Amino acid sequence: MQIDLNDLKTKGFLDIPIDSNINIVEEIKRMKKEKNAVILAHFYQTGDIQDIADFVGDSLKLAQEAAKTNADIILFAGVHFMAETAKILSPGKKVLLPDLEAGCSLADSAPAEAFAEFKKQHPNHLVISYVNTTAEIKSMTDIICTSSNAKEIIDDLPKDQKIIFAPDKNLGNYINGVTGRSMVLWDGACHVHEEFSVERILELKEQNPDAKILAHPECERPVLIIADHIGSTSSLLNYTKNSKFDKFIVATESGIMHQMRKANPQKTFIGAPPKDSTCACNDCNFMKLNSLQKLYNALKYELPEITLEEEIRVKAEVPIRRMLEISAKLGL
């Protein structure tokens, strides 16, 4: 079949009809084996995508797992910066993203040119960037961190070290609070985690007094203040597995509740509501752009492909490796 590449230019994905008689799940599994591909799905993907993936997890962990495999193709069901990170760590593999429009409000909040100017305004500062950044921002960074290791990495640095933390101001404020630092913060944020309503969460708590409130550190400070447990997506999942409690109000993207329910079928999970919506949970509209149909077409036609300039890729890999070295030293 002739591929119309205008689909990629206008829609960000291959809008090619799929025969209704095809079992998409079985076909994806067949092509995956035939093409020696590995499928990665972030915790925030829909349940059907998570269930078909070889690995489900946080973005950096997924990229690391893919790098360990002998796969020729990485099909990343996530957002753009995640696929870039996979390409940074696996330059010899073909990396596919089902929909190029699956961006990230947090990563996009730090344009490369503006951030370069910001760095100039703060000389002698070490740049620590959250993994939720573009390859260009990573290439201007000294050390990458994740929400699960940011505190330990920053605690490992000399107390008098001047630091720029980017791009998430909420995570940066949280880390400043728990480390006693005064890092200079880039003014960026995740649209999902900024939208949670403290008032509506407290209303849910009134209705469910036995529920524990779980929050990702990308949330705004008022949400973190009322939380019973603050942690990365993996940390929140592990907390529900190991906790003696049976009911949770979850203040992060709703996709993680699929894994929480699979691991704890006897427990109850309630999505924390956003400020201005009638829905009961908060979704990332970028994450939810992916679908099984788009995964099928991406794997069949091996498009859209993520490519990086080698100079940028090499520079971006350095701060990731530094983070991994520090994490190994600290036993994280």
Summary of the structure (lengths in Angstrom):
residues: 332
radius of gyration: 20.0
end to end distance: 48.8
largest distance: 64.3
contacts: 1148
relative contact order: 0.17
helix: 44%
strand: 16%
